Amino acid sequence: MVAPVAAPAIRLQDVTVRLGGQATLQGITADIPSGVITAVIGPNGAGKTTLLKAILGLIPYEGRITFPSHDGRPPFGYVPQILGVDAGSPLTVLDFLLLKLQRRPLWLGRRRSAVAEARRQLGAMQVEKLTDRPLGVLSGGERQRVLLAAALAGNGVGPEVLLLDEPAAGIDVVGGELFAALLVRLTEERGLTTVLVSHDLSVVSAHARQVICLNRRLMGVGSTLETISAETITAMYGHGMGLFLHNHKPTTE
């Protein structure tokens, strides 16, 4: 007996976004499956971040974005590419997470249950040692794990959909691979639907189940191994852009 196909977590139907009178995304139609990592790739200015913001409902768009496997909008977690924090800011990692986990202002005290949840998420990201460190002095890799902990933190209800905008930007190759492996584990353990914007085709091909290829228009969508091809890469990036294998050496096969 054939198992029923799960409903997609996110359905994009002819999604167009216009900013400043120009279409930064045009006619995007794709299903994002539940419970796996879907990567969004494309050159700078292709509309990748715009797509995440449209899914989050942060910008107006034409077309439809629905969530067939959920009654209404699912709870989201979001990891931005850059967090603008002054290096001299006294805000600690723990207090940063508490800003999300408690309504009471921090100067009125830390709620015990919120502190416990913050420590639990930091431990899951393997950065509990950073709890009392100022946010502004963290390395790129440390900061991204803290942002991931904050995105996943919740008082009893965590996100079902996790959106990440270039989370490995500014992290070295080894750190990027470790972060991607962490995402795979969290996606599987927590049953997340993870949407990952990335420029690293090696990480994408190794860890993403599905890929959406953008250059303002949809250039390809489907399983990663079938969709990332020399023809698709050339269509997105132009001639001279090779595929990158896991040894990070380009090939034009």
C-alpha positions as CSV (number, residue, x, y, z in Angstrom):
1,M,0.0,0.0,0.0
2,V,1.4,3.4,-1.0
3,A,1.7,5.9,1.9
4,P,-0.2,9.1,1.4
5,V,1.8,12.1,0.3
6,A,2.0,14.7,3.1
7,A,0.6,18.2,2.3
8,P,3.3,20.8,1.7
9,A,4.1,23.1,4.6
10,I,4.1,26.2,2.3
11,R,2.5,26.7,-1.1
12,L,3.5,29.6,-3.3
13,Q,1.1,30.4,-6.1
14,D,2.1,33.0,-8.7
15,V,3.8,35.1,-6.0
16,T,5.0,38.5,-7.3
17,V,6.6,41.2,-5.2
18,R,7.1,44.8,-6.5
19,L,9.4,47.1,-4.7
20,G,10.0,50.6,-6.0
21,G,7.8,49.9,-9.0
22,Q,10.0,47.0,-10.1
23,A,9.3,43.2,-9.7
24,T,11.9,41.8,-7.4
25,L,10.0,38.4,-7.7
26,Q,7.7,37.5,-10.5
27,G,5.3,34.6,-10.8
28,I,6.9,32.2,-8.2
29,T,4.9,28.9,-7.9
30,A,6.4,26.1,-5.8
31,D,5.5,23.8,-2.9
32,I,7.8,23.6,0.1
33,P,7.5,20.1,1.7
34,S,7.0,19.6,5.4
35,G,9.7,18.2,7.7
36,V,12.8,18.7,5.5
37,I,15.3,21.3,4.5
38,T,14.5,23.3,1.4
39,A,17.3,25.6,0.1
40,V,16.8,28.8,-1.8
41,I,19.7,29.7,-4.1
42,G,20.4,32.3,-6.7
43,P,22.7,35.3,-7.3
44,N,22.7,38.5,-5.4
45,G,19.6,40.5,-6.1
46,A,17.7,37.4,-7.1
47,G,14.9,37.9,-4.5
48,K,15.9,35.2,-2.0
49,T,15.5,37.4,1.1
50,T,12.4,39.0,-0.5
51,L,10.8,35.5,-0.7
52,L,11.4,34.9,3.0
53,K,9.9,38.2,3.9
54,A,6.8,37.5,1.8
55,I,6.4,34.1,3.5
56,L,6.7,35.8,6.9
57,G,4.1,38.4,5.8
58,L,6.5,41.3,6.3
59,I,6.0,42.8,2.8
60,P,3.0,43.0,0.4
61,Y,2.8,40.6,-2.5
62,E,0.6,39.5,-5.3
63,G,-0.6,35.9,-5.7
64,R,-1.1,33.5,-2.8
65,I,1.0,32.0,0.0
66,T,-0.8,29.3,1.9
67,F,0.0,26.7,4.5
68,P,-1.9,23.5,3.5
69,S,-0.6,21.3,6.4
70,H,-1.5,23.8,9.1
71,D,-4.8,25.4,10.2
72,G,-3.9,29.0,9.6
73,R,-0.4,30.4,9.8
74,P,2.1,28.2,11.5
75,P,4.5,29.6,14.2
76,F,7.7,30.8,12.6
77,G,11.3,31.0,13.6
78,Y,13.5,33.4,11.7
79,V,17.3,33.8,11.6
80,P,18.4,37.0,9.8
81,Q,21.7,37.2,8.0
82,I,22.9,40.1,10.0
83,L,22.1,41.3,13.6
84,G,23.1,44.9,14.1
85,V,24.6,44.9,17.6
86,D,27.2,47.4,18.7
87,A,30.4,45.7,19.9
88,G,30.2,47.7,23.0
89,S,26.7,46.8,23.9
90,P,26.3,45.3,27.4
91,L,23.4,43.1,26.3
92,T,24.3,39.5,27.2
93,V,23.4,36.3,25.3
94,L,20.9,35.3,28.0
95,D,19.2,38.7,28.1
96,F,18.9,38.6,24.3
97,L,16.9,35.4,24.5
98,L,14.9,36.7,27.4
99,L,13.7,39.7,25.3
100,K,11.7,37.1,23.3
101,L,10.7,34.8,26.2
102,Q,9.3,37.2,28.7
103,R,7.0,40.2,28.5
104,R,8.3,41.7,31.8
105,P,11.1,44.2,31.2
106,L,14.5,42.9,32.1
107,W,15.1,45.6,34.6
108,L,12.2,44.1,36.6
109,G,14.0,40.8,36.8
110,R,14.4,37.5,35.0
111,R,11.6,35.1,35.1
112,R,12.8,31.7,36.2
113,S,11.0,29.6,33.6
114,A,12.2,31.9,30.8
115,V,15.8,31.6,32.0
116,A,15.4,27.8,32.0
117,E,14.1,27.8,28.4
118,A,16.9,30.1,27.3
119,R,19.5,27.8,28.8
120,R,17.8,24.8,27.3
121,Q,18.0,26.2,23.8
122,L,21.5,27.5,24.2
123,G,22.5,24.0,25.3
124,A,20.9,22.4,22.3
125,M,23.0,24.7,20.1
126,Q,26.1,23.8,22.1
127,V,26.7,27.4,23.2
128,E,25.5,27.4,26.8
129,K,29.0,28.6,27.8
130,L,28.2,31.9,26.1
131,T,25.2,32.6,28.4
132,D,26.7,35.6,30.2
133,R,28.9,36.9,27.3
134,P,28.0,40.2,25.7
135,L,26.3,39.6,22.4
136,G,28.5,42.2,20.6
137,V,31.8,40.4,21.1
138,L,30.7,37.0,19.7
139,S,32.3,35.5,16.6
140,G,30.2,35.0,13.5
141,G,29.7,31.3,14.2
142,E,28.8,31.9,17.8
143,R,26.4,34.7,17.0
144,Q,24.5,32.6,14.4
145,R,24.1,29.7,16.9
146,V,22.7,32.2,19.4
147,L,20.3,33.6,16.8
148,L,19.2,30.0,16.0
149,A,18.6,29.4,19.7
150,A,16.5,32.6,19.9
151,A,14.5,31.6,16.8
152,L,13.7,28.1,18.3
153,A,13.0,29.3,21.8
154,G,9.4,29.4,23.0
155,N,7.4,29.0,26.2
156,G,6.1,25.6,25.5
157,V,5.4,26.2,21.8
158,G,8.4,26.4,19.4
159,P,8.2,27.2,15.7
160,E,7.1,24.7,13.1
161,V,8.7,26.6,10.2
162,L,12.2,27.8,10.4
163,L,13.5,30.4,7.9
164,L,17.2,31.2,7.7
165,D,18.8,34.0,5.6
166,E,22.4,33.1,4.8
167,P,23.1,31.8,8.3
168,A,26.7,30.8,7.4
169,A,27.7,34.2,6.0
170,G,30.9,35.3,7.6
171,I,31.6,31.8,8.9
172,D,34.6,29.7,7.6
173,V,34.1,26.5,5.6
174,V,34.3,24.2,8.6
175,G,32.0,26.3,10.7
176,G,29.5,26.4,7.8
177,E,29.5,22.6,7.5
178,L,29.0,22.2,11.3
179,F,26.1,24.7,11.3
180,A,24.5,22.9,8.4
181,A,24.9,19.5,10.2
182,L,23.2,21.1,13.3
183,L,20.3,22.3,11.1
184,V,19.8,18.8,9.7
185,R,19.7,17.3,13.3
186,L,17.3,19.9,14.6
187,T,15.0,19.6,11.5
188,E,14.8,15.8,12.0
189,E,14.5,15.9,15.8
190,R,11.9,18.7,16.0
191,G,10.0,17.9,12.8
192,L,10.8,21.4,11.5
193,T,10.1,22.7,8.0
194,T,13.4,24.5,7.3
195,V,13.9,27.0,4.5
196,L,17.5,28.0,4.0
197,V,18.9,30.8,1.8
198,S,22.5,29.9,0.9
199,H,25.2,30.6,-1.6
200,D,27.2,27.5,-0.7
201,L,26.2,24.9,-3.3
202,S,28.3,22.3,-1.5
203,V,26.3,22.7,1.7
204,V,23.0,22.8,-0.3
205,S,23.7,19.6,-2.2
206,A,24.8,17.8,0.9
207,H,22.0,18.8,3.3
208,A,19.0,20.1,1.5
209,R,16.3,17.7,0.3
210,Q,14.7,20.3,-2.1
211,V,16.0,23.4,-3.8
212,I,14.3,26.5,-5.2
213,C,16.4,28.3,-7.8
214,L,15.7,32.0,-8.2
215,N,16.8,34.9,-10.4
216,R,13.7,37.0,-9.8
217,R,11.8,34.3,-11.7
218,L,11.7,30.6,-10.8
219,M,14.6,28.9,-12.6
220,G,14.0,25.5,-11.2
221,V,12.4,23.6,-8.3
222,G,12.6,20.0,-7.1
223,S,14.9,17.5,-5.4
224,T,18.3,18.9,-5.0
225,L,20.3,16.2,-6.9
226,E,17.9,16.5,-9.9
227,T,17.6,20.3,-9.9
228,I,21.1,21.6,-9.4
229,S,22.6,21.1,-12.9
230,A,25.1,22.9,-15.0
231,E,22.2,24.2,-17.1
232,T,20.3,25.6,-14.1
233,I,23.4,27.2,-12.6
234,T,24.2,28.8,-15.9
235,A,20.6,30.1,-16.3
236,M,20.8,31.7,-12.8
237,Y,24.4,32.9,-12.6
238,G,25.5,33.2,-16.2
239,H,28.4,31.4,-18.0
240,G,31.6,30.8,-16.1
241,M,30.0,29.8,-12.8
242,G,30.8,26.2,-12.0
243,L,29.2,23.8,-9.5
244,F,30.9,23.5,-6.2
245,L,31.5,20.0,-4.8
246,H,32.2,19.2,-1.2
247,N,35.9,19.7,-1.5
248,H,35.0,23.3,-2.5
249,K,36.8,22.9,-5.8
250,P,34.8,24.2,-8.8
251,T,33.8,21.9,-11.6
252,T,31.9,22.6,-14.8
253,E,30.6,19.1,-15.3
